[in-house]
Each structure stands twice: as C-alpha cells, then as structure tokens.
Amino acid sequence: MEVIGRSGEYYRVADPAWEDPLDGRYSMRVGRRWNAPGSFPVTYLNADLGTARANARYLLTQALAGQPFSAADLDPSERPVLVTTDIPEDHHLDVVTPAGAVANGLPETYPDDGTGAAVAWSVCQVIGQQAWDAGLPGIACRSAAPGAPAEGEELAFFDRPEVSLQAKATRAFEDWYGPVDW
C-alpha cells in the first residue's frame, strides 16, 4: 500500500442538528465512498474551504432535489455548519498522487475512471476495507465533489477508538460559505 503523510487543520461539513459532527458511525450505517454499509466508521473531511464548499453544494443539491424550494430558501439555522478539527500527523492511504492511486488499485485519473465517469463507490469501498484492515488511519484522496477545486483534497478519517477528533470551532453557513451561489 502506498501512503502519504497528512496532518493539521481539516473541515467537516455537518448538519447543525448532529449531536457529534465528528462521529463516523452514521457513515458506517449507511455507507459512503470508502466504507460499505455496516462496515466501519469514517468521518469525511475536507482539506480546504473550496472543497468544503463543493461538498456542501453537492449535499444540499441532492437533499433538495425535487423540492419546490432551494438552499437559499432554507432558514440559516438549517444550512450546514463547518466544523474545524486537527488531524494528528500520520500516514494515510495515498489516493492524492497519480502514483499512489495506481499503487492502491485505482486509475491515475481518480476520481475519474479514465472514461469520464466517476470511479464507483463499490470499487472504493473494497480499497477502504483493505486500508481499514491494514490498520491505516484513513485515506487521503482527491475530491470527487462536483465543482471542487482541481487540487481539492478530502480525508476519509477512520474513526478508531485510539484517536478521537475534537472540534476546534464551528462556523455558521453564512460565515464560511457566503451567499448561496447555485
């Protein structure tokens, strides 16, 4: 497995109603890109504000699809908050560099599969399980969020008992996103 060092400040886009926005158990129940439903807990983080904004836009667009209103119509208290946390220095599975993506079983064009389509979650979930089983702390990857910056990066942080994330700050949507722009 090819790994890459990561540490420092990361951002979590969270529902303001969540009791603990840094708890990865929700993703364990429903499954996400790097963990299958019922497998293991992952807290999905963003390395930069541009990627956090892209993920917030994607999540809100998906949640409001088919509704007669948009994110601009939501009460500000219902819009996602941004939780800042620090990641301890460690080596995560590398899906950031082209060489790391290939060494870890993905195309060098990840998150694109090389044909213009996104790599399927089912493919990523197998790799996530291998990284979990190997005891890695998570997966550093290029962002698959539509509209994320080209250099946008995410971190699938494995929620293990020996390391727990702590919230440093929580910011209201209008304080970190700005005006709804879609």
N, C-alpha and C positions, 0 to 999 in steps of 0.2 A: 504494500500500500504506500502510495506517495502522500506525504504530509506537508503541511505548511504552517509556520508559526503565526499565531494571532493573539492579540491582547488589546486591552484598552476599552474605550467607550463604544457601546453599541446601543441601538434603539429598538424598542418594541412598540409596534402599532397595536393598540389594545382597545377593546370595548371598555368604556368608562364604568360599566356595571360589573366587570370582572373583579372578584374578591382579591385574587392574586394574579396579576397580569404576567408574572414571570414563571408561572406554574405550567409545565408542559403536559399535564395529564389530559387536557382537552384534546390535544393533537393525538395522544395515544388512543383515545376513544374513537375518534372519527377518522384518523389517518390524514396525512398530508404528503407533500412531495417526498420526504426522506424517511417516513415511518408509516407502515401499514396500520390499518385499524386494529386495535388490540395488542399492538406490539410493545412499544416502549415510548416514554415521554420525551418530547422535543419542544424546546422553546425557540421559535423562529424569530431571528433578529436581523436588523439592517445595520450595515457598516457606515452608512451616510444618510443625510437627510433626503437627498434626491431619491434614493431607493426606498426610503420610508414613505415618501410622498407617493411614489408609483404604487407601492403596495396598498396604501390607504385608498387611493383612487380605484384600484382594481377591486378591493374588498367591498367598498361602498357600491360600485357599479354592479357587482354580482348580487349583493344583498338587495338592491333596489330594482333589479331587473323586473320589468312588467308592472311596476308600481306607477301610479299616476302623479308621482312627485319625484324630486331629485334630492341629492345630498344637500343642495343649497336650501331646500325647504325644511330640513331637519332642525329641530331645536339644537342649539350649540351643545347642550349637555348630552346629546345622543351621538355626537360625532366622535370618532376615535381620538384617544389621547396618545401622547408619545411618552413612553417610559424610558428613561436613560439608566443604563446599568454598566458596570465594568466587568470585562471578561478577564480572568486570570491568564497569564501567559502560558501557552501550551501549544501542542502541535495537533492540528485538525486535519482530517482528510482533505486533500487538495483537489478541488474542482474549480479553482480560480485560474490556474495557468493551463495553457493547452496541453503541455506535457503531463501535468497532474491529472487532467480529465482523462486523457488516453490511458495512462498507467492505472487509473481506477475504473476502467471499463466503459468510459463514455467517449463520445466523439470530441475531437479537439474544438469543435464549434459549440459545445454545450453553452447554453441551454437549447440551442438549435440542434436538431438531429442530423444536419448536413443536407437536408432536402427542403428546409424552410419550415418544417413543423417542429414543435417543442418535443423534447425527449419525454416520453411517457412517464407518469408517476410510478407505474409498476416497475419500470427499469430502475428508477432512482431508489425505490423502496428496498429492492434487493441489495443495492450498494449500501444503503443506510443500515440495513440489518447487519451486513458484514462489518461495517465500521463500529457499530454498537458492540457486536460480539468480540471484536478485537480490543475493546476497552478504550477506544478513542473518545475524546471529549466532545466531538462534533464534526461537522462538515462545513468548511468554508467554500462557498460557491459563487459563481456569477449569478446575478439576479435574473430570474425568468419573468419578473413582473413586466407587463406591457408598459412601455414608456419609461422604464428605468434608465438611468444614465448608462452609457456603453461600459463604463468602468464600475458600474453598480455591483455591490457585493452583499451577500447575505451570509448569515451564520446559523446553521441548524445546531443549536446547543443542546447536547444530550443532558437531560435532567437526571443526574445521578445523585445519590444521597451524599456523597463525599464533597460535592461542590454545589452550593446554592447561590443563585443570583439575588442581589439586593437592589432595590430601586433606589437610585440617587435622586431622581427628580421626575415629576410627572407634569407634562405641559398640556394645556387645553388645545384643541384642534386649531383654533384661530391664532394661537401663539406660535405654532410650529409649521402649520400647513400654509396659512394665508387664505385668500379668498378661494372658494370653490371655483375651479377653472375648467370644468367639463360639463 
